Amino acid sequence: MAELKARLRADLAEAIKNRESVRMASLRMALSAVTTEEVAGDAARELSDAEVQRVLTREVKKRREAAEAFAGAGRAEQAKAEQDEAAVLEAYLPTQLTDDELETLVAEAVAEVTEQLGDAPGQRQMGQVMKAANAKVAGRAEGGRVAAAVRARLTG
């Protein structure tokens, strides 16, 4: 079993014992999403830690979007609940990169692609640069932030 999934299960058991309702609900939801991902596709399989991390990242993003929607609709209580759930799940994710760190990794990715092509990449090679950048970022920044940094680097 993936180490991260085992940690989620152990923390869920602890949250149930301590009657921490927000943490308990967040962890149950996360484990449910992991299980759904495991049985999706042709055959059931065990997810690696990296795959579990991607599922958690996706769930955090859903919670943030829901919180924004609730806040926009004037439902502050529901928005706060979604933010609390996102905060619980973020504790299981690696620390997010700062803008400077992200810029450095994107610059390295552009340099790699430049070396492969023998010429500076342009907008047409954004996919190649994104692939190299995402490999370096490894889930420590949201895809939108990475894409914006790559786009800025390629146009600037």
C-alpha positions as CSV (number, residue, x, y, z in Angstrom):
1,M,0.0,0.0,0.0
2,A,1.2,3.5,-0.8
3,E,2.7,5.2,2.2
4,L,0.6,8.3,1.8
5,K,-2.7,6.3,1.6
6,A,-1.7,4.4,4.8
7,R,-1.0,7.7,6.5
8,L,-4.4,9.1,5.5
9,R,-6.1,5.9,6.9
10,A,-4.2,6.1,10.2
11,D,-5.0,9.8,10.5
12,L,-8.7,9.1,9.8
13,A,-8.8,6.6,12.6
14,E,-7.2,9.1,14.9
15,A,-9.7,11.8,13.8
16,I,-12.6,9.4,14.5
17,K,-11.2,8.6,18.0
18,N,-10.8,12.3,18.8
19,R,-14.1,13.3,17.2
20,E,-12.6,15.9,14.9
21,S,-15.5,16.3,12.5
22,V,-13.9,18.5,9.9
23,R,-10.7,16.4,9.7
24,M,-12.7,13.2,9.7
25,A,-15.0,14.3,6.8
26,S,-12.0,15.7,4.8
27,L,-10.0,12.5,5.2
28,R,-13.0,10.3,4.3
29,M,-13.7,12.3,1.2
30,A,-10.0,12.1,0.2
31,L,-9.8,8.3,0.7
32,S,-13.1,7.9,-1.2
33,A,-11.5,9.9,-4.1
34,V,-8.4,7.7,-4.0
35,T,-10.5,4.5,-4.0
36,T,-12.5,5.9,-7.0
37,E,-9.3,6.6,-8.9
38,E,-8.0,3.1,-8.1
39,V,-11.0,1.3,-9.6
40,A,-11.4,3.7,-12.6
41,G,-10.3,2.2,-15.9
42,D,-10.0,-1.4,-17.1
43,A,-8.6,-3.0,-13.9
44,A,-8.4,-2.0,-10.3
45,R,-4.9,-1.1,-9.2
46,E,-3.0,0.4,-6.2
47,L,-2.1,4.0,-6.6
48,S,1.5,5.1,-6.0
49,D,2.2,8.0,-3.6
50,A,2.6,10.4,-6.5
51,E,-0.8,9.4,-7.9
52,V,-2.4,9.8,-4.4
53,Q,-0.8,13.2,-4.2
54,R,-2.3,14.2,-7.6
55,V,-5.8,13.0,-6.3
56,L,-5.3,15.1,-3.2
57,T,-4.2,18.1,-5.2
58,R,-7.3,17.8,-7.4
59,E,-9.5,17.6,-4.3
60,V,-7.9,20.7,-2.7
61,K,-8.5,22.5,-6.0
62,K,-12.2,21.5,-5.9
63,R,-12.5,22.7,-2.3
64,R,-11.0,26.1,-3.2
65,E,-13.3,26.5,-6.2
66,A,-16.3,25.6,-4.1
67,A,-15.2,28.1,-1.4
68,E,-15.0,30.8,-4.0
69,A,-18.4,30.0,-5.4
70,F,-20.0,30.0,-1.9
71,A,-18.3,33.2,-1.0
72,G,-19.5,34.8,-4.2
73,A,-23.0,33.7,-3.4
74,G,-22.8,35.3,0.0
75,R,-22.7,31.9,1.8
76,A,-19.7,32.5,4.1
77,E,-20.4,29.6,6.4
78,Q,-20.2,27.0,3.6
79,A,-17.2,28.8,2.1
80,K,-15.4,28.6,5.5
81,A,-16.2,24.8,5.7
82,E,-14.7,24.2,2.2
83,Q,-11.6,26.2,3.1
84,D,-11.2,24.2,6.3
85,E,-11.4,20.9,4.3
86,A,-8.8,22.2,1.8
87,A,-6.5,23.1,4.7
88,V,-6.7,19.6,6.1
89,L,-5.8,18.1,2.8
90,E,-3.0,20.6,2.0
91,A,-1.1,19.2,5.1
92,Y,-0.5,16.0,3.0
93,L,0.9,17.8,0.0
94,P,4.4,19.0,-0.5
95,T,5.1,22.7,0.2
96,Q,4.1,24.9,-2.8
97,L,6.9,26.6,-4.7
98,T,7.4,30.3,-4.4
99,D,7.2,32.4,-7.6
100,D,11.0,32.7,-7.7
101,E,11.5,29.0,-7.3
102,L,8.9,28.3,-10.0
103,E,10.6,30.8,-12.4
104,T,14.0,29.1,-11.8
105,L,12.5,25.7,-12.7
106,V,10.7,27.0,-15.8
107,A,14.0,28.6,-16.9
108,E,15.7,25.2,-16.5
109,A,12.9,23.6,-18.5
110,V,13.2,26.2,-21.3
111,A,17.0,25.6,-21.4
112,E,16.5,21.8,-21.7
113,V,14.0,22.3,-24.6
114,T,16.4,24.8,-26.2
115,E,19.2,22.2,-26.0
116,Q,17.0,19.5,-27.6
117,L,15.7,21.8,-30.4
118,G,19.0,23.6,-31.0
119,D,16.9,26.8,-31.1
120,A,15.0,28.9,-28.5
121,P,11.4,27.5,-28.1
122,G,8.4,29.7,-29.0
123,Q,4.7,29.4,-28.4
124,R,4.5,26.3,-30.7
125,Q,6.8,24.4,-28.3
126,M,4.9,25.3,-25.2
127,G,3.7,21.7,-24.8
128,Q,7.3,20.5,-24.7
129,V,8.3,23.1,-22.2
130,M,5.3,22.4,-20.1
131,K,6.2,18.7,-20.0
132,A,9.7,19.4,-18.9
133,A,8.6,22.0,-16.4
134,N,5.9,19.8,-14.9
135,A,8.5,17.0,-14.4
136,K,10.6,19.5,-12.4
137,V,7.7,21.0,-10.4
138,A,6.4,17.5,-9.4
139,G,3.1,18.7,-8.0
140,R,4.6,21.5,-5.9
141,A,2.7,24.2,-8.0
142,E,-0.8,24.2,-9.6
143,G,-0.9,23.6,-13.4
144,G,-2.3,27.1,-14.0
145,R,0.7,28.8,-12.3
146,V,3.2,26.6,-14.2
147,A,1.4,27.4,-17.5
148,A,1.4,31.1,-16.8
149,A,5.1,31.1,-15.9
150,V,6.0,29.1,-19.1
151,R,3.8,31.4,-21.2
152,A,5.5,34.5,-19.7
153,R,8.9,33.0,-20.3
154,L,8.2,32.1,-23.9
155,T,6.7,35.5,-24.9
156,G,9.0,37.6,-22.8
